[in-house]
Amino acid sequence: MTVEHVEFLVEEPSMEAALRVLLPRVLSPVSFAIYPSQCKHELLKRLPERLRGYASWLPNSWRIVVLLDRDDDNCVRLRTRVDLMAEEAGLRVRKDASRRWQVVNRLAIEELEAWYFGDWQAVRAAYARVPESTPRKKRFRNPDAIRGGTWEALEQVLRRAGYFRAGLRKIEAARTIAEHMDLDRNSSSSFRAFGAVLREITGTRR
């Protein structure tokens, strides 16, 4: 079954901003819609009802991607919780690529900004004064294991380079960096897992 459309449920406007720039290059000709919440708590609170609504009419050629920041949650527990919501709504959850799934849940670990650290070339294309050597520093070698908050870390690096002196404007940064992001070079494991789902949807291979 060829996928014709994907619904993305995301927890915040900055993720929506990044995806609106990135997805047209990756998903075409598959169409998509993005529905942001204001925070993770709001998305999780409303998700069971929304999924039940989808279950009543979702076409066979449509897919749903739920995208959350892990933050301080246990990765396995959070994924299990969201998978259970979808199953209780009567939707088929992606367990592996062999099933004809309707819903897949993916995490940005620990936050969206970890994906930027995973593609530092994109950050430097957007903000040329940031140091090229940043990903080689011990704190940043594993984008999914940056301690102390990835958006705070990104803000610190950008401010030291002379950007966002008054504080990181997350939506602006999302749009600007996503314009240069490459699905194939990101070192973030959580981004690669997300990218693999996008490739599965479009039927492409790396």
C-alpha positions as CSV (number, residue, x, y, z in Angstrom):
1,M,0.0,0.0,0.0
2,T,1.5,3.3,-1.1
3,V,1.4,6.0,1.6
4,E,-0.3,9.2,0.3
5,H,-0.5,11.4,3.4
6,V,1.0,11.7,6.9
7,E,-0.4,13.4,9.9
8,F,2.3,14.7,12.4
9,L,1.3,15.3,16.0
10,V,4.1,17.3,17.7
11,E,4.4,18.9,21.1
12,E,5.5,22.4,20.3
13,P,5.6,25.1,17.7
14,S,9.4,24.9,17.2
15,M,9.2,21.3,16.1
16,E,6.4,22.3,13.7
17,A,8.6,25.1,12.3
18,A,11.5,22.7,11.7
19,L,9.4,20.0,10.1
20,R,7.6,22.5,7.7
21,V,11.0,23.3,6.3
22,L,12.5,19.8,6.3
23,L,9.6,17.5,5.3
24,P,8.9,18.9,1.8
25,R,12.4,17.9,0.8
26,V,12.1,14.4,2.3
27,L,8.5,13.3,1.9
28,S,7.6,14.6,-1.6
29,P,5.3,13.5,-3.2
30,V,3.6,12.4,0.0
31,S,1.5,15.1,1.5
32,F,1.5,16.0,5.2
33,A,-0.1,18.1,7.9
34,I,1.4,19.1,11.2
35,Y,-0.6,19.7,14.4
36,P,1.4,21.3,17.2
37,S,0.4,21.5,20.9
38,Q,1.8,24.1,23.3
39,C,3.6,21.6,25.4
40,K,4.2,17.9,25.9
41,H,1.7,17.7,28.7
42,E,-1.1,19.0,26.5
43,L,-0.3,16.6,23.7
44,L,-0.3,13.6,25.9
45,K,-3.5,14.7,27.6
46,R,-5.4,15.1,24.3
47,L,-3.8,12.2,22.5
48,P,-6.1,9.3,23.4
49,E,-9.2,11.2,22.2
50,R,-7.4,12.4,19.0
51,L,-6.3,8.8,18.2
52,R,-9.8,7.5,18.8
53,G,-11.0,10.1,16.3
54,Y,-8.5,9.0,13.7
55,A,-9.4,5.3,14.2
56,S,-13.0,6.1,13.1
57,W,-12.0,7.4,9.6
58,L,-8.3,7.0,8.8
59,P,-7.8,5.9,5.2
60,N,-5.5,2.9,4.5
61,S,-3.1,5.1,2.7
62,W,-2.6,7.6,5.6
63,R,-0.1,7.3,8.5
64,I,0.2,9.1,11.8
65,V,3.5,10.1,13.4
66,V,3.6,11.2,17.0
67,L,6.8,13.1,17.8
68,L,7.7,13.9,21.4
69,D,10.8,15.2,23.3
70,R,12.0,12.6,25.8
71,D,13.1,15.3,28.2
72,D,13.7,13.5,31.6
73,D,11.2,10.6,30.9
74,N,12.3,7.0,30.6
75,C,12.5,6.4,26.9
76,V,11.0,2.9,27.0
77,R,8.2,3.8,29.4
78,L,7.2,6.9,27.3
79,R,7.2,4.9,24.0
80,T,5.2,2.2,25.7
81,R,2.7,4.7,27.1
82,V,2.1,6.3,23.7
83,D,1.9,2.9,21.9
84,L,-0.7,1.8,24.4
85,M,-2.8,4.9,23.7
86,A,-2.8,4.1,20.0
87,E,-3.6,0.4,20.5
88,E,-6.5,1.2,22.9
89,A,-7.8,3.5,20.2
90,G,-7.9,0.6,17.8
91,L,-4.9,1.7,15.6
92,R,-2.1,-0.5,14.5
93,V,1.2,0.6,16.0
94,R,4.5,0.2,14.2
95,K,6.5,-2.5,15.9
96,D,8.7,-3.3,13.0
97,A,8.8,-2.5,9.3
98,S,7.1,-5.7,8.3
99,R,3.6,-4.7,9.5
100,R,1.2,-2.4,7.8
101,W,1.1,0.1,10.6
102,Q,-1.0,3.2,11.1
103,V,0.8,5.0,13.9
104,V,4.4,5.3,14.8
105,N,5.8,7.1,17.9
106,R,9.2,8.7,17.8
107,L,11.3,10.6,20.3
108,A,13.7,13.5,20.1
109,I,16.3,12.7,22.7
110,E,16.3,14.6,24.8
111,E,14.9,17.6,22.8
112,L,14.6,18.9,19.3
113,E,17.9,20.8,19.7
114,A,19.8,17.5,20.0
115,W,19.1,17.0,16.3
116,Y,20.8,20.3,15.5
117,F,23.9,19.2,17.4
118,G,23.8,16.0,15.3
119,D,24.0,18.0,12.1
120,W,26.5,20.8,13.1
121,Q,27.1,21.5,9.4
122,A,23.5,22.7,9.2
123,V,24.0,24.9,12.3
124,R,27.2,26.4,10.8
125,A,25.4,27.0,7.5
126,A,22.8,29.0,9.4
127,Y,25.1,30.7,11.9
128,A,28.5,30.9,10.4
129,R,30.4,32.2,13.5
130,V,29.7,29.1,15.7
131,P,32.9,27.1,16.1
132,E,33.4,24.1,13.7
133,S,35.0,22.2,16.5
134,T,32.0,22.2,18.8
135,P,30.9,18.5,18.1
136,R,34.3,17.3,19.0
137,K,34.1,18.6,22.6
138,K,33.4,15.8,25.1
139,R,30.0,17.3,26.1
140,F,28.7,17.4,22.6
141,R,30.1,14.2,21.0
142,N,26.8,12.3,21.5
143,P,23.9,14.7,20.7
144,D,21.4,12.4,22.5
145,A,23.4,12.5,25.7
146,I,24.0,16.2,26.2
147,R,23.4,17.0,29.9
148,G,21.8,20.1,31.3
149,G,19.3,20.6,28.4
150,T,20.1,20.7,24.7
151,W,18.3,24.0,24.0
152,E,20.2,25.7,26.8
153,A,23.4,24.2,25.4
154,L,22.6,25.5,21.9
155,E,21.7,28.9,23.3
156,Q,25.0,29.1,25.1
157,V,27.0,28.2,22.0
158,L,25.1,30.6,19.8
159,R,25.3,33.5,22.3
160,R,29.1,33.0,22.6
161,A,29.3,33.3,18.8
162,G,27.3,36.6,19.0
163,Y,23.8,35.3,18.2
164,F,20.6,35.6,20.2
165,R,22.1,37.9,22.9
166,A,18.6,38.4,24.4
167,G,17.9,34.6,24.4
168,L,17.3,31.8,21.9
169,R,14.3,32.4,19.6
170,K,13.5,28.7,19.2
171,I,11.1,29.0,16.3
172,E,13.4,31.3,14.3
173,A,16.3,29.0,14.9
174,A,14.3,25.9,14.0
175,R,13.3,27.4,10.6
176,T,16.8,28.6,9.9
177,I,18.7,25.5,10.8
178,A,16.2,23.0,9.3
179,E,16.7,24.7,5.9
180,H,20.2,23.2,5.9
181,M,19.6,19.8,7.6
182,D,20.5,16.6,5.7
183,L,18.7,13.4,6.5
184,D,21.8,11.3,5.8
185,R,24.5,12.9,7.9
186,N,22.9,13.4,11.3
187,S,24.8,11.7,14.2
188,S,21.8,11.8,16.5
189,S,20.4,8.2,16.9
190,S,16.9,9.5,17.6
191,F,17.0,11.6,14.4
192,R,18.2,8.6,12.4
193,A,15.3,6.6,13.8
194,F,12.9,9.3,12.7
195,G,14.6,9.6,9.3
196,A,14.2,5.8,8.9
197,V,10.5,6.1,9.3
198,L,10.3,8.9,6.7
199,R,12.2,6.7,4.3
200,E,9.9,3.8,5.0
201,I,6.9,6.0,4.3
202,T,8.3,7.1,0.9
203,G,9.7,3.7,0.0
204,T,13.2,5.1,-0.4
205,R,16.5,3.6,0.9
206,R,19.6,5.3,2.1
